[in-house]
Amino acid sequence: MTSALFINGIFEHVLEDIEAVQRDRPSQECFLQPHSSGRVAMFRRVAPSVESPIRLYASPHTDFNFVYYVGEIVRWEDKQELTVARRRHIRRIIKEIQPDELELFDGNQTSGKDSVNLITVRSLRRLAIVLPVRHLIKCSDGQPYQERARAGKWSEVRDIGADVVSDESATLDMNRKVAELSMLSDEELRTRLKSAPALPQRRMVLSLDFIRNAAVIVAVLRRADGTCESCLKQAPFMKRSDGSPYLEVHHRVRLADGGPDTVENAMALCPNCHRRAHHG
């Protein structure tokens, strides 16, 4: 799986300034200078470029435990190794569009101790839905990134895409696209299928869930005794896990609409009736 870089605890004004510039000019070079004398190891192995950018996930210093920004890294440089011409070029850009970062950049010319990484980013934007950092998986050990109480430098993580949407909006978006494409002729649909990529893009879909009462589920299933409470037919199959009849507990008034999580508001349905209750 493709790697991405997560940087934890970037000063929020730095991210806001870059987003403001790149909102109208997505390809405009802007720079991040993490406060560390250690080099980003993954860039020694995989060099980002304009042709092959690496995804960037970033949390602000005001909230370490959520990803607020996503962008693309198109270059990494060690500031100690910059040529005079390259340093002059970068300084001109920073002075023009990131003036608050100029002192940090200039200070490195003499000390050479802190902030050796110079990361060029483009297309930085704030996510409409912030992403909990625990959804990021570290490449080093395959474990979720742990929440922190302070800035934790950076980590190589798996690339999960640039979009984070709600479960509801993802469903609505797919339904809209299906409705639009249903209007195409068979020939137009075949043409569309031929030009479509075989492998889908990735995105993170977050859902708001309810902590349901397990006792209600058990009581409703016992009441049904293996029979769908809508069509009155037997459950379509037995669960492999424990051999019990497979039925799904449905709320007559949805929890999302303020319905109570009670036995009286719930019923055991077969999969077909459950789908009909939601989509029929």
VENQUI-V125589 format. One record per residue. N is the residue number from 1. RES is the residue in one small letter. NEAR is the number of other C-alpha atoms within 12 Angstrom. D_FIRST is the distance of its C-alpha to the first C-alpha in Angstrom with 2 decimals. Layout:
# VENQUI-V125589
n={N;N}
res={RES;RES}
near={NEAR;NEAR}
d_first={D_FIRST;D_FIRST}
This chain:
# VENQUI-V125589
n={1;2;3;4;5;6;7;8;9;10;11;12;13;14;15;16;17;18;19;20;21;22;23;24;25;26;27;28;29;30;31;32;33;34;35;36;37;38;39;40;41;42;43;44;45;46;47;48;49;50;51;52;53;54;55;56;57;58;59;60;61;62;63;64;65;66;67;68;69;70;71;72;73;74;75;76;77;78;79;80;81;82;83;84;85;86;87;88;89;90;91;92;93;94;95;96;97;98;99;100;101;102;103;104;105;106;107;108;109;110;111;112;113;114;115;116;117;118;119;120;121;122;123;124;125;126;127;128;129;130;131;132;133;134;135;136;137;138;139;140;141;142;143;144;145;146;147;148;149;150;151;152;153;154;155;156;157;158;159;160;161;162;163;164;165;166;167;168;169;170;171;172;173;174;175;176;177;178;179;180;181;182;183;184;185;186;187;188;189;190;191;192;193;194;195;196;197;198;199;200;201;202;203;204;205;206;207;208;209;210;211;212;213;214;215;216;217;218;219;220;221;222;223;224;225;226;227;228;229;230;231;232;233;234;235;236;237;238;239;240;241;242;243;244;245;246;247;248;249;250;251;252;253;254;255;256;257;258;259;260;261;262;263;264;265;266;267;268;269;270;271;272;273;274;275;276;277;278;279;280}
res={m;t;s;a;l;f;i;n;g;i;f;e;h;v;l;e;d;i;e;a;v;q;r;d;r;p;s;q;e;c;f;l;q;p;h;s;s;g;r;v;a;m;f;r;r;v;a;p;s;v;e;s;p;i;r;l;y;a;s;p;h;t;d;f;n;f;v;y;y;v;g;e;i;v;r;w;e;d;k;q;e;l;t;v;a;r;r;r;h;i;r;r;i;i;k;e;i;q;p;d;e;l;e;l;f;d;g;n;q;t;s;g;k;d;s;v;n;l;i;t;v;r;s;l;r;r;l;a;i;v;l;p;v;r;h;l;i;k;c;s;d;g;q;p;y;q;e;r;a;r;a;g;k;w;s;e;v;r;d;i;g;a;d;v;v;s;d;e;s;a;t;l;d;m;n;r;k;v;a;e;l;s;m;l;s;d;e;e;l;r;t;r;l;k;s;a;p;a;l;p;q;r;r;m;v;l;s;l;d;f;i;r;n;a;a;v;i;v;a;v;l;r;r;a;d;g;t;c;e;s;c;l;k;q;a;p;f;m;k;r;s;d;g;s;p;y;l;e;v;h;h;r;v;r;l;a;d;g;g;p;d;t;v;e;n;a;m;a;l;c;p;n;c;h;r;r;a;h;h;g}
near={14;20;32;37;42;46;41;39;36;34;26;23;20;30;41;25;26;40;32;22;27;26;19;14;18;19;22;27;34;41;45;44;41;35;30;24;21;21;27;32;19;23;26;14;12;21;23;28;20;20;11;16;28;37;37;42;48;50;42;31;26;21;26;34;30;34;41;37;42;38;42;40;39;33;30;36;31;32;38;26;17;22;14;13;11;17;24;18;15;30;31;21;24;31;21;19;25;31;22;24;32;25;17;30;38;26;20;28;24;15;15;22;20;24;32;31;34;39;37;36;40;36;34;38;35;31;25;19;24;30;35;29;35;21;29;36;26;26;21;16;13;18;17;19;30;22;21;21;14;17;27;26;29;32;36;35;33;31;31;29;30;33;29;30;24;22;18;17;20;19;16;14;15;14;15;14;14;14;12;13;19;14;13;16;12;12;12;14;17;13;13;15;14;11;10;12;9;8;6;8;13;16;18;27;24;21;17;14;11;15;12;19;17;15;16;24;26;22;21;30;29;22;21;30;22;28;30;31;30;26;20;18;22;22;28;21;19;16;14;9;9;9;11;20;26;28;35;30;40;36;28;25;19;19;20;16;11;13;18;21;28;25;27;19;21;32;37;40;37;31;26;23;26;24;15;14;23;15;9;8}
d_first={0.00;3.81;6.47;9.70;13.14;15.39;19.06;21.48;25.11;25.68;29.28;29.42;31.91;29.55;26.88;29.70;31.21;28.06;27.42;31.09;30.96;27.79;28.85;31.20;29.59;25.77;25.51;27.93;26.80;26.90;26.20;24.97;26.61;25.35;28.31;27.37;28.47;25.20;22.73;19.09;17.71;14.23;16.25;18.13;15.09;13.42;16.23;15.82;18.24;19.78;18.23;14.66;14.65;12.34;12.44;15.14;16.05;19.61;22.24;25.92;28.31;30.17;27.46;24.87;23.37;22.16;19.91;22.46;21.03;18.03;18.12;16.78;17.27;18.81;20.43;20.87;24.23;26.28;29.46;31.55;30.70;31.45;34.22;37.29;36.61;33.02;34.19;36.99;34.74;32.36;35.39;36.92;33.92;33.67;37.42;37.38;34.53;33.54;36.93;36.22;33.64;36.14;37.79;34.58;33.74;37.32;37.64;35.02;37.17;39.63;37.98;34.72;33.77;31.72;29.01;28.00;24.69;25.13;22.16;22.78;21.45;22.10;22.01;22.14;23.22;24.07;22.40;24.93;23.67;22.61;19.56;20.25;18.24;17.82;15.23;12.89;10.97;11.47;9.18;12.54;13.51;11.30;14.34;15.13;16.53;20.27;22.89;25.11;28.70;28.35;26.09;23.42;22.38;18.60;15.36;11.83;9.74;6.56;7.25;9.22;11.31;14.76;17.02;18.33;21.16;23.52;23.56;26.97;26.15;23.14;25.63;28.31;26.15;25.19;28.85;30.04;27.92;29.06;32.64;32.47;31.06;33.64;36.26;35.08;36.98;35.51;35.44;33.70;31.09;30.50;30.13;27.58;25.56;25.69;24.24;21.42;17.79;16.81;13.30;13.79;12.56;11.30;13.79;15.03;18.33;20.72;23.84;27.17;28.31;31.71;32.54;34.66;37.61;36.84;40.61;40.90;38.36;40.24;43.61;42.73;41.31;44.46;46.65;45.05;45.45;43.01;44.44;42.81;44.97;44.79;45.39;46.97;45.19;43.73;40.03;38.13;36.74;36.59;33.49;32.04;31.61;35.34;37.25;38.25;38.68;35.65;36.71;35.02;36.81;37.42;39.20;42.09;41.73;38.06;37.02;35.52;39.06;40.67;41.53;42.34;40.37;43.46;44.65;46.97;44.21;41.91;42.15;40.40;39.19;37.77;34.46;36.49;38.91;36.23;34.55;38.04;38.81;35.90;35.88;39.30}
